[in-house]
Amino acid sequence: MPSHTSSSLAARWRRNGVGPWLVLPAAALLAVFVFRPLVRSLQLSTYASDLIGNPTRFVGLDNYTSLLSDPDFLHTVVISVVIALLGMFLATFGALCAVLLLRGRLPGGGIFNVIFSLPFAYSAASASTVFAGLFAPSVGVLNIILGNLGVPGPHWLDSPVAAVWSIAIATAWYEFGFAFLVLTAAVRDVPPEVIEAAQLDGAAGFRLAARILVPIMRPSILFLVVTQTITGLQSFAQIQVLTRGGPAGATTNLVYRMYQLAFGNGTPDFGRASVIAIVLVLIVAVITALQFRLLGREKAA
Amino acid sequence: MISTELRPAPMKPEADAAPSSPHRVHVAGAWAIARFAAVLVFAAIVFLPVYVSFVGAFTPNGEFARSGIVPSPADVTVGNFHEAMTAIPLVREYFVSVGVVTLQTLGQLLTGALAAYALVFPRWRGRKIAFVLVLVTLAIPAESIVIPNYELVSAIGLRNTILGVVIPYVAAGYPVFLLRQAFAAVPTEIWEAARMDGAGDIRALFTIIMPACRPQVTNAVIWSALAAWNGFFWPLLITDTAAARTIQVGISQLAASEAASPAVIFAGAVLVVVPTILLVIFAQRFLINGLTRGVLR
């Protein structure tokens, strides 16, 4: 920022105009609504809270130790990771298969391209709403269809294991759309000479895909693995709409637990909710750092 | 129109192969048929939720149970939409969402363009650090900062208002980043020439730089608008009544209150996704070229 004495300020002003100051609106807003809350969350996480959630007294790391020693909390961490990894894997691997199958000429290829992109049109909330109608017990459309095919459908949201799968499937379905768009762009970026050369060597179909295309598309695949793991860790709408964290806490992930602690029906506990907020920041920071290291290594190699 | 897309298209796999020997014809033909079948099954699975929600929204509740996956066209009804709108004030919430998208997108475009300009053209100390700080915001999960923002927005009296839904997102790191990358690719000579001609910074930005980056600006607008339209966690927390509740929050409540009538839930979901489905159908090529490549570069 321009600073120093008033005369040099005036000189800079003449030379630079208002230019540098144009950063201010965004900088001020990001400071107030992103960086300040981060610091405040850190502060709240070290305070006990009163009956309406306001911080009362400094308790150091008490909130951290009480939460980290709670077996329920460890369960929410595991569930967060399971939902994130399942959703990421189903969406990314599914999209990779779809993109590789669609490569080259295919009757109706354009229509398939649109169909595979459609999930991108759904938000987490609208996809979860659709899946609520699909998974609903007794009236759910999915089990009616499976019943017509002679397959008894599971109780999608009743048993702990099935409920986690249901959340992961709904997550994967709407994330599939974005993954498909990213990988379609990636496969179209593969230089045609490379493919022609591989085909002259006799590589086709599965071998061409596995040996030539997938390695070239690696940066895009890595990008999806990282971003979809991170968004999967932040899953909320699916859980709020489909299970409300149940049955018996089976689908309560970190974000949903934080929501319950801070905004649920009980007395608000901003202190322990903020511990979860900080844990989430740290997890995402570690994954992001890992991504940069992997990408850096890739570029160096 | 939608129901026809599930039916297999006429198969002509042989037309694709350029056979050189009878044996090759067999293998290539079999491979093409297998590939087409795989695509067809895969597409049917991915398309199922779209198909069921659109067809289900226009047929009486329970019709899927009676007549299987293809209900009779004679049963078409708009009753589910009527029921959905009676259960939840969806029309009002629709307008709220349109307002939120408009304000948030304009805000992010304006603050983003100004910041990106300042980060690219004028030279000043701290420019690099400022950009790094913008990048840092991209790695901070939005869920981790809602509690302090909830405190602040409530304290300034904006709880349960459209402004309260929008204000934490009037600036966002990602549009700044997108526009910065776009502006950085504009030759500095163009900017210098504009300044030589006596254009101020604001004029140079809006009459020279922005028009030179039209595709990336459109890209940033689409990203901002999608994020605003799809937002859920924050609007859910900061609103208590339909006065400022967005459509995404509205349909999540519809899913809870109409749990026994999937057809009504589907009608709500259809209302919400129509604008974004049109975007995917008509701007698919743009999404592939712009949105997805923007995130990688």
Contacts between the chains, C-beta under 8 A, distances in Angstrom:
chain1	res1	chain2	res2	distance
A	1	B	124	6.6
A	1	B	125	6.9
A	1	B	126	5.5
A	2	B	124	6.4
A	3	B	125	8.0
A	16	B	122	4.8
A	16	B	123	7.5
A	16	B	124	6.6
A	17	B	122	7.1
A	17	B	195	7.9
A	17	B	200	6.2
A	17	B	201	4.8
A	18	B	200	7.3
A	18	B	201	5.2
A	18	B	202	7.4
A	19	B	117	7.1
A	19	B	118	5.9
A	19	B	121	6.2
A	19	B	122	3.1
A	19	B	124	7.6
A	19	B	201	4.6
A	20	B	118	5.4
A	20	B	122	5.1
A	20	B	124	4.0
A	20	B	127	7.5
A	21	B	118	7.1
A	22	B	114	4.0
A	22	B	115	6.7
A	22	B	117	5.5
A	22	B	118	4.1
A	22	B	201	6.4
A	22	B	202	7.9
A	22	B	205	7.6
A	23	B	114	7.1
A	23	B	115	4.8
A	23	B	118	3.8
A	23	B	119	6.4
A	23	B	130	5.9
A	25	B	110	7.5
A	25	B	111	4.6
A	25	B	114	5.9
A	25	B	115	7.2
A	25	B	171	6.7
A	26	B	111	4.1
A	26	B	112	6.5
A	26	B	114	6.7
A	26	B	115	3.7
A	26	B	134	7.7
A	26	B	171	4.2
A	26	B	176	5.7
A	27	B	115	6.9
A	27	B	130	6.7
A	27	B	133	7.9
A	29	B	111	6.4
A	29	B	170	5.5
A	29	B	171	3.6
A	30	B	133	7.5
A	30	B	134	7.2
A	30	B	137	5.6
A	30	B	171	5.5
A	30	B	173	6.7
A	32	B	152	7.6
A	33	B	145	7.5
A	33	B	149	6.0
A	33	B	152	8.0
A	33	B	167	7.4
A	33	B	168	4.2
A	33	B	169	7.7
A	33	B	171	7.6
A	34	B	137	4.9
A	34	B	140	6.1
A	34	B	145	6.3
A	34	B	173	7.6
A	35	B	133	7.8
A	35	B	137	7.8
A	36	B	148	6.8
A	36	B	152	7.9
A	37	B	144	8.0
A	37	B	145	3.6
A	37	B	146	7.8
A	37	B	147	7.5
A	37	B	148	3.6
A	37	B	149	5.3
A	37	B	152	7.8
A	38	B	140	6.4
A	38	B	144	7.3
A	38	B	145	6.0
A	40	B	147	7.9
A	40	B	148	3.8
A	40	B	151	7.6
A	41	B	144	6.3
A	41	B	145	6.4
A	41	B	147	6.4
A	41	B	148	5.9
A	44	B	147	6.6
A	44	B	148	7.2
A	94	B	42	7.9
A	97	B	42	7.1
A	98	B	39	7.8
A	98	B	42	5.9
A	98	B	46	7.6
A	101	B	35	6.1
A	101	B	38	5.8
A	101	B	39	5.1
A	101	B	42	7.0
A	102	B	39	6.5
A	105	B	16	5.5
A	106	B	16	7.9
A	106	B	35	7.3
A	106	B	36	6.6
A	106	B	39	6.6
A	107	B	9	5.6
A	107	B	10	7.2
A	107	B	11	6.6
A	107	B	12	6.0
A	107	B	13	7.8
A	107	B	36	6.9
A	108	B	9	4.3
A	111	B	5	6.4
A	111	B	9	7.6
A	112	B	39	5.9
A	112	B	43	5.4
A	113	B	284	6.8
A	114	B	280	7.2
A	114	B	281	6.0
A	114	B	284	6.2
A	115	B	5	6.9
A	115	B	43	4.9
A	115	B	46	6.2
A	115	B	47	5.0
A	115	B	50	7.9
A	116	B	43	6.7
A	116	B	46	5.9
A	117	B	280	5.1
A	117	B	284	5.4
A	117	B	287	7.2
A	118	B	46	7.4
A	118	B	47	7.0
A	118	B	50	5.3
A	118	B	277	6.7
A	118	B	280	6.0
A	119	B	46	6.6
A	119	B	49	7.8
A	119	B	50	7.8
A	120	B	276	7.8
A	120	B	280	5.6
A	120	B	287	7.2
A	121	B	273	5.2
A	121	B	276	3.9
A	121	B	277	4.4
A	121	B	279	6.7
A	121	B	280	4.6
A	122	B	273	5.7
A	122	B	276	7.3
A	123	B	229	7.1
A	123	B	230	3.6
A	123	B	232	6.7
A	123	B	248	5.7
A	123	B	272	7.2
A	123	B	273	7.9
A	123	B	276	7.6
A	124	B	230	7.1
A	124	B	232	6.0
A	125	B	230	7.5
A	125	B	232	4.6
A	125	B	248	4.1
A	125	B	249	7.4
A	125	B	251	6.2
A	125	B	252	5.1
A	125	B	272	7.7
A	126	B	248	6.9
A	126	B	251	6.2
A	126	B	269	5.1
A	126	B	272	4.6
A	126	B	273	5.3
A	127	B	49	7.4
A	128	B	252	7.1
A	128	B	255	7.2
A	129	B	251	4.8
A	129	B	252	6.5
A	129	B	254	7.0
A	129	B	255	4.6
A	129	B	265	5.7
A	129	B	268	6.4
A	129	B	269	4.6
A	129	B	272	7.7
A	130	B	49	4.9
A	130	B	52	7.5
A	130	B	53	4.7
A	130	B	265	7.7
A	130	B	266	6.8
A	130	B	269	4.9
A	131	B	49	6.8
A	132	B	255	4.3
A	132	B	259	7.2
A	132	B	262	7.8
A	132	B	265	5.9
A	133	B	52	7.5
A	133	B	53	6.9
A	133	B	56	6.8
A	133	B	255	7.6
A	133	B	262	3.4
A	133	B	263	7.7
A	133	B	265	4.3
A	133	B	266	5.3
A	133	B	269	7.6
A	134	B	49	6.4
A	134	B	52	6.4
A	134	B	262	7.6
A	136	B	259	6.4
A	136	B	260	7.7
A	136	B	262	5.6
A	139	B	61	8.0
A	139	B	62	7.1
A	139	B	65	7.5
A	139	B	260	6.0
A	139	B	261	7.4
A	139	B	262	5.8
A	140	B	262	6.6
A	141	B	52	5.2
A	141	B	56	6.5
A	141	B	64	5.0
A	141	B	262	5.8
A	144	B	64	5.2
A	144	B	65	5.0
A	145	B	64	7.4
A	145	B	68	7.8
A	145	B	69	5.9
A	148	B	68	5.3
A	148	B	69	7.3
A	173	B	46	7.4
A	173	B	49	6.3
A	176	B	46	6.6
A	177	B	280	7.6
A	178	B	292	7.7
A	181	B	284	8.0
A	181	B	287	5.5
A	181	B	288	5.4
A	181	B	291	6.7
A	181	B	292	4.8
A	182	B	292	4.3
A	182	B	295	7.4
A	182	B	296	7.5
A	184	B	288	5.3
A	184	B	292	7.8
A	185	B	288	4.9
A	185	B	289	6.9
A	185	B	292	4.6
A	185	B	293	5.6
A	188	B	288	7.5
A	205	B	31	6.2
A	219	B	296	6.9
A	220	B	296	6.5
A	223	B	295	7.1
A	223	B	296	6.0
A	227	B	295	7.8
A	230	B	141	7.5
A	233	B	141	7.7
A	234	B	141	5.5
A	234	B	142	7.4
A	234	B	143	5.5
A	236	B	143	6.8
A	236	B	232	7.1
A	236	B	233	5.3
A	237	B	232	4.7
A	237	B	233	7.3
A	237	B	248	7.7
A	237	B	252	6.7
A	240	B	236	7.6
A	240	B	252	6.3
A	241	B	252	5.0
A	241	B	255	5.1
A	241	B	256	7.6
A	255	B	143	4.9
A	255	B	233	7.8
A	258	B	143	6.9
A	259	B	233	7.9
A	262	B	147	5.5
A	262	B	150	7.9
A	263	B	150	7.9
A	263	B	237	6.0
A	270	B	147	5.6
A	273	B	147	6.1
A	274	B	147	6.1
A	277	B	143	7.1
A	277	B	144	4.0
A	277	B	145	7.2
A	277	B	146	8.0
A	277	B	147	6.5
A	278	B	144	7.1
A	280	B	141	5.2
A	280	B	143	6.4
A	280	B	144	4.9
A	281	B	140	6.3
A	281	B	141	6.4
A	281	B	144	4.8
A	284	B	139	6.1
A	284	B	140	7.5
A	284	B	141	5.2
A	285	B	139	6.2
A	288	B	139	4.7
